[in-house]
Amino acid sequence: MPSNSPGTTPATPRRPRVVIATGADEDFAARLKGFVWSLAPFVRQTDHAFACFDLGLSPETRSTVLPYLTHLVEPGWDLDVARHVREAEPHLRALTLRPWLRDYLPGYDVYVWIDSDVHVQHPGTIEWFIDGARARGMTAVPQVHHAYAVSEAIVQWRTRRMQRYFGTQSAQRTLWAAYYNAGIFAIAADAPHWDAWRTCFEEGIEASGGELVCDQTALNEAIHRNALPISPLPAICNWLCHLAPPMRNTRTGRFVEPGPAGREIAMLHMSAGTKDWPSLAEFWR
């Protein structure tokens, strides 16, 4: 009898297999521990897997985080990065591995990446990323908010990297097109975004002689060059502290958007030069 016939109970749809991944070296050990502990209750309540890429962790840090993880993986270099860059900055593997998450962690339906310098205030927001990836292939957060102060130096940072990777036309596009942050995202396993991102990253590495490693530049080029669909989420889902310091709600103690009616921030990203702010560092002790 067909499953939709009268008198039968429809089969429960299979929940997608999801893996949440991050990465860190020993310099980020305190932040990694804080991240893992902030996310552990949510992971226990779901059927999601939890992965960490070891970019140079100490045995002590590995043993501390391992009980919370499904996978602990030491990645290689997936792009032709210059030897002197590999030797001086092995942590950059956190950037080169991201378009290859499916290869390192095969068999999942949706892949979520969250940088380890993120404090998760509302873990349920991760489901928004997952749902968006299922619907449109990828979920990410554009670097847009009414409180963000996007300086000339920041715009030049973006355009210089885009110019070196992909030339003048792509660099000019950064002045008007949405610019997505690669510190938190979700991509479905069968989405076209993976191959497009890999292709653009490989082109950029080759164009820079292997000396400039910028996954975010390659991701934005891949999105706009190929008109890839994106499920965008608001800034509170990936709050970039270097663009606007968050505020603390004196009643709840939680971080909120700047302003008198600020919403609670779901995921607080200690981006760029804010990684050692005393007001935020307590979450990574």
C-alpha positions in Angstrom: 0.0 0.0 0.0 1.4 3.5 -0.9 2.6 5.4 2.1 0.2 8.3 1.4 -2.9 6.0 1.3 -5.7 6.7 3.8 -5.3 4.9 7.1 -1.5 4.8 7.0 1.0 6.8 8.9 3.4 8.8 6.7 7.0 7.9 7.1 9.0 10.4 9.2 11.4 12.3 6.9 15.0 11.4 7.5 16.8 14.1 9.4 19.8 15.3 7.5 23.2 14.3 8.8 25.0 17.5 9.8 28.5 18.1 10.9 29.6 21.3 12.6 33.3 21.9 12.1 35.9 24.3 13.5 39.7 24.5 13.8 42.5 25.9 15.9 46.2 25.8 16.8 47.6 26.1 20.3 47.6 29.9 20.2 43.8 29.6 20.0 43.5 26.9 22.6 41.6 29.0 25.2 39.2 30.2 22.5 38.7 26.7 21.2 37.9 25.3 24.6 35.4 28.1 25.2 33.8 27.5 21.8 33.5 23.8 22.4 32.0 24.2 25.8 29.5 26.8 24.6 28.4 24.5 21.9 28.5 21.1 23.7 25.0 21.2 25.2 23.5 22.0 21.8 25.4 19.2 20.1 24.3 16.7 22.8 20.6 17.7 22.1 20.9 17.1 18.4 22.1 14.4 16.1 24.8 16.6 14.6 28.4 15.6 14.5 31.1 17.8 15.9 34.6 18.1 14.3 37.8 20.0 15.0 40.7 20.4 12.7 44.0 20.3 14.6 46.3 23.0 13.3 48.9 22.5 15.9 47.3 21.7 19.3 49.1 20.5 22.3 48.4 17.0 23.6 46.8 18.6 26.6 44.4 20.6 24.5 43.6 17.6 22.3 42.7 15.5 25.3 40.6 18.3 26.7 38.4 18.8 23.7 38.4 15.2 22.3 35.5 13.9 24.6 33.2 16.5 23.0 34.1 15.7 19.4 33.0 13.2 16.8 36.1 13.9 14.7 39.6 15.3 15.4 41.4 15.8 12.1 44.9 17.0 11.2 44.6 18.5 7.7 47.2 18.9 5.1 47.6 21.6 2.5 45.0 21.4 -0.1 46.4 24.1 -2.4 49.8 25.0 -3.8 50.7 27.5 -1.1 54.3 28.8 -1.2 56.6 26.8 1.0 57.8 29.7 3.1 54.1 30.6 3.8 53.4 27.0 4.9 56.4 26.9 7.2 55.8 30.4 8.7 52.0 30.2 9.0 50.8 26.6 9.4 47.5 27.9 10.9 46.5 29.0 7.4 45.4 25.5 6.7 42.2 26.6 8.5 41.5 28.6 5.3 42.7 26.2 2.7 40.8 23.2 4.1 37.3 24.8 4.1 36.4 24.1 0.4 37.5 20.5 1.0 35.3 19.8 4.1 33.4 17.1 2.2 36.6 15.2 1.5 37.9 15.4 5.1 34.4 14.5 6.5 32.6 12.4 3.9 29.0 11.3 4.2 27.2 14.3 5.7 24.3 16.1 4.1 25.1 19.6 5.4 28.5 21.1 6.5 28.6 23.9 9.0 31.8 25.8 9.7 32.2 28.1 12.7 35.5 29.8 13.5 36.8 28.9 17.0 36.9 32.6 18.0 33.1 32.7 18.0 31.1 32.8 21.2 27.7 31.1 20.6 25.0 32.8 22.7 22.1 31.2 20.9 23.1 27.7 19.5 19.7 27.2 18.0 20.6 29.8 15.3 22.8 27.1 13.8 19.6 25.4 12.6 18.9 28.6 10.5 22.2 28.0 8.7 21.3 24.3 8.1 17.8 25.1 6.9 19.2 27.8 4.5 21.8 25.4 3.1 19.1 22.8 2.5 16.9 25.3 0.7 19.4 27.2 -1.4 22.7 25.3 -1.2 24.5 27.8 1.1 23.9 30.0 4.1 26.2 32.9 5.0 26.1 36.4 6.5 26.9 39.5 4.5 29.0 42.1 6.3 26.1 44.6 6.5 24.6 46.3 9.6 23.5 49.8 10.3 26.0 50.0 13.2 29.0 48.7 11.2 31.8 51.2 10.5 33.2 50.1 7.2 36.3 52.3 6.9 38.3 53.1 3.8 41.1 50.8 5.1 38.7 47.8 5.2 37.4 48.5 1.7 41.0 48.7 0.5 41.8 45.4 2.2 39.0 43.7 0.3 39.8 45.2 -3.0 43.5 44.7 -2.9 43.1 41.0 -2.3 40.4 40.7 -5.0 42.6 42.6 -7.4 45.6 40.4 -6.8 43.5 37.2 -7.1 41.1 38.1 -9.9 41.8 41.4 -11.5 40.3 44.9 -11.8 36.7 43.9 -12.6 36.3 41.7 -9.6 38.0 44.3 -7.4 35.5 46.9 -8.5 32.6 44.6 -7.8 33.6 44.5 -4.1 32.5 48.2 -3.9 28.9 47.4 -4.5 28.2 43.7 -4.3 27.3 41.9 -1.1 30.4 40.7 0.7 30.0 37.5 2.7 32.0 36.5 5.7 33.6 33.0 5.6 34.0 32.6 9.4 30.5 31.0 9.7 28.7 29.3 6.9 26.7 26.2 6.0 26.8 24.4 2.6 24.8 21.4 1.5 26.9 18.4 0.3 25.4 18.5 -3.2 25.6 22.2 -3.7 27.6 23.7 -6.6 29.3 26.1 -4.3 32.1 23.6 -3.3 33.5 23.2 -6.8 33.1 26.9 -7.7 34.9 27.9 -4.4 37.7 25.4 -5.1 38.2 26.6 -8.6 38.4 30.3 -7.6 40.7 29.5 -4.7 43.0 27.6 -6.9 43.0 30.5 -9.4 43.8 33.0 -6.7 46.6 31.0 -5.2 48.2 30.6 -8.7 47.7 34.3 -9.5 49.5 35.3 -6.2 52.3 32.8 -6.6 51.0 30.9 -3.6 51.8 33.8 -1.2 48.3 35.2 -0.6 45.9 32.8 1.2 42.4 34.3 1.3 39.5 31.9 1.3 37.0 34.7 1.8 38.1 36.5 -1.3 37.8 33.3 -3.4 34.3 32.5 -1.9 32.9 35.9 -2.8 34.3 35.7 -6.3 32.8 32.2 -6.7 29.4 33.4 -5.5 29.2 36.5 -7.8 30.9 35.0 -10.8 28.6 32.0 -10.9 25.5 33.8 -9.5 25.3 31.1 -6.8 22.2 31.1 -4.6 22.7 32.2 -1.0 20.4 32.2 2.0 21.6 35.3 3.8 21.2 35.7 7.5 21.3 39.0 9.6 24.4 40.3 11.2 23.4 39.0 14.7 24.1 35.5 13.3 27.8 36.4 12.7 28.5 39.6 14.6 31.9 41.0 13.5 33.3 42.8 16.4 35.9 44.7 14.4 33.2 46.5 12.5 31.2 47.5 15.7 31.8 46.7 19.3 28.8 44.9 20.9 27.0 46.2 24.0 26.2 44.3 27.2 22.7 44.1 28.4 23.1 45.1 32.1 20.1 43.1 33.1 20.9 39.8 31.4 24.7 40.1 30.9 24.3 39.1 27.3 25.8 40.8 24.3 23.5 42.8 22.1 23.6 45.0 19.0 24.7 48.6 19.7 21.9 51.0 20.3 19.0 51.4 22.7 16.9 48.6 21.2 19.7 46.2 20.4 18.7 42.6 19.8 20.7 39.8 21.4 23.6 38.6 19.3 23.3 35.0 18.4 27.0 34.4 17.5 29.7 36.8 18.5 32.7 36.7 16.3 36.0 38.1 17.6 37.1 39.1 14.2 40.3 40.8 12.9 41.9 42.9 15.7 39.4 42.1 18.4 40.6 38.7 19.4 42.2 39.9 22.7 39.6 42.5 23.8 39.4 42.2 27.6 35.7 42.7 27.6 35.2 39.6 25.4 38.2 37.4 26.4 36.4 36.1 29.5 34.5 33.6 27.3 37.8 32.0 26.2 39.5 31.6 29.6 
